[in-house]
């Protein structure tokens, strides 16, 4: 992780992915799966990751909310959204925010990258570059 990310993390305590992200690691991920199949794969994968606790699932909306305790004792809320782009294509976005007022020193960025790394391995054969 770059020094720039740490410096940004001094003042920011949230991070999210989008289509317009400048950092290629923070771009929305697309998969050749229907929303229902993508939802099943993503939720089953996220439930197996140690250190992350599933708080809430809303299949109709396509959101799963996770909680993570950081090494410093802060609580981080992570929202993973599974969206239907076409009947056979889905998108996955992640938003991570730390509770509290101070920055996170880039921890939210690292959590998103970690989750995407796991999801990309699991869904590698469906990923659209």
C-alpha positions as CSV (number, residue, x, y, z in Angstrom):
1,X,0.0,0.0,0.0
2,X,1.3,3.4,-0.9
3,X,2.1,6.3,1.4
4,X,-0.6,8.3,-0.3
5,X,-3.3,5.8,0.9
6,X,-2.0,6.1,4.5
7,X,-2.1,9.9,4.3
8,X,-5.6,9.9,2.9
9,X,-6.6,7.5,5.6
10,X,-5.5,10.0,8.3
11,X,-8.6,12.1,7.6
12,X,-11.0,9.6,5.8
13,X,-12.6,6.8,7.6
14,X,-14.6,5.3,4.7
15,X,-13.8,3.8,1.3
16,X,-15.9,2.4,-1.5
17,X,-15.7,0.9,-5.0
18,X,-17.2,2.4,-8.1
19,X,-17.0,2.3,-11.9
20,X,-15.3,5.7,-11.9
21,X,-12.6,4.9,-9.3
22,X,-9.1,6.1,-10.3
23,X,-7.4,3.1,-8.6
24,X,-8.0,0.0,-10.7
25,X,-8.2,-2.2,-7.6
26,X,-11.2,-0.1,-6.4
27,X,-13.3,-0.6,-9.6
28,X,-16.6,-2.5,-9.5
29,X,-16.2,-6.2,-10.4
30,X,-18.4,-7.7,-13.1
31,X,-19.2,-11.4,-13.4
32,X,-21.0,-13.5,-16.0
33,X,-23.6,-14.8,-13.5
34,X,-27.2,-14.0,-12.9
35,X,-27.9,-12.0,-9.8
36,X,-29.3,-15.0,-7.9
37,X,-26.3,-17.2,-8.6
38,X,-23.9,-14.4,-7.9
39,X,-25.7,-13.7,-4.6
40,X,-25.4,-17.4,-3.6
41,X,-21.7,-17.5,-4.4
42,X,-20.8,-14.2,-2.7
43,X,-22.8,-14.8,0.5
44,X,-21.5,-18.3,0.9
45,X,-17.9,-17.1,0.4
46,X,-18.3,-14.1,2.8
47,X,-19.7,-16.3,5.6
48,X,-16.6,-18.5,5.5
49,X,-14.0,-15.7,5.9
50,X,-12.6,-15.7,9.4
51,X,-12.7,-12.4,11.3
52,X,-15.8,-11.1,9.5
53,X,-19.3,-11.4,11.0
54,X,-22.4,-11.3,8.9
55,X,-24.9,-8.9,10.5
56,X,-27.6,-8.7,7.9
57,X,-28.6,-10.0,4.5
58,X,-31.2,-8.6,2.2
59,X,-31.4,-10.9,-0.9
60,X,-34.2,-8.8,-2.6
61,X,-32.0,-5.7,-2.6
62,X,-28.7,-7.7,-3.0
63,X,-26.9,-6.4,0.1
64,X,-25.0,-8.2,2.8
65,X,-23.6,-6.2,5.8
66,X,-20.5,-7.4,7.6
67,X,-18.8,-6.3,10.7
68,X,-15.0,-6.5,11.3
69,X,-13.0,-5.7,14.4
70,X,-9.7,-4.0,13.5
71,X,-6.4,-4.7,15.3
72,X,-6.8,-1.4,17.1
73,X,-10.2,-2.4,18.5
74,X,-12.3,-0.2,16.1
75,X,-15.4,-1.6,14.5
76,X,-15.7,-1.5,10.7
77,X,-19.0,-1.9,8.9
78,X,-18.8,-3.3,5.4
79,X,-21.6,-3.4,2.8
80,X,-21.3,-5.7,-0.1
81,X,-23.8,-5.1,-2.9
82,X,-24.6,-7.6,-5.6
83,X,-26.4,-5.9,-8.5
84,X,-28.0,-7.2,-11.7
85,X,-26.6,-5.5,-14.8
86,X,-28.2,-7.8,-17.4
87,X,-30.1,-11.1,-16.9
88,X,-26.7,-12.9,-17.2
89,X,-24.3,-10.4,-15.8
90,X,-23.9,-9.1,-12.2
91,X,-21.8,-6.4,-10.5
92,X,-20.3,-6.4,-7.0
93,X,-19.5,-3.2,-5.1
94,X,-18.1,-2.9,-1.6
95,X,-18.4,0.1,0.8
96,X,-16.4,0.0,4.1
97,X,-16.6,2.6,6.9
98,X,-15.0,2.7,10.4
99,X,-17.0,3.8,13.4
100,X,-15.6,6.8,15.1
101,X,-14.4,10.2,13.9
102,X,-10.7,9.8,13.2
103,X,-9.3,8.3,10.0
104,X,-8.4,4.7,9.6
105,X,-4.9,4.9,8.1
106,X,-6.0,3.0,5.0
107,X,-7.6,0.0,6.8
108,X,-10.9,0.3,4.9
109,X,-9.0,0.2,1.6
110,X,-7.1,-3.0,2.7
111,X,-10.4,-4.7,3.8
112,X,-11.9,-4.0,0.4
113,X,-8.9,-5.3,-1.4
114,X,-8.8,-8.4,0.8
115,X,-12.5,-9.2,0.2
116,X,-12.2,-8.6,-3.6
117,X,-9.1,-10.9,-3.7
118,X,-11.1,-13.7,-2.1
119,X,-14.2,-13.1,-4.3
120,X,-12.0,-12.9,-7.5
121,X,-10.4,-16.3,-6.7
122,X,-13.8,-17.9,-6.0
123,X,-15.5,-16.4,-9.1
124,X,-12.4,-16.4,-11.4
125,X,-14.1,-18.4,-14.2
126,X,-17.0,-15.8,-14.3
127,X,-15.0,-12.6,-14.0
128,X,-15.2,-10.1,-16.8
129,X,-11.9,-8.1,-17.3
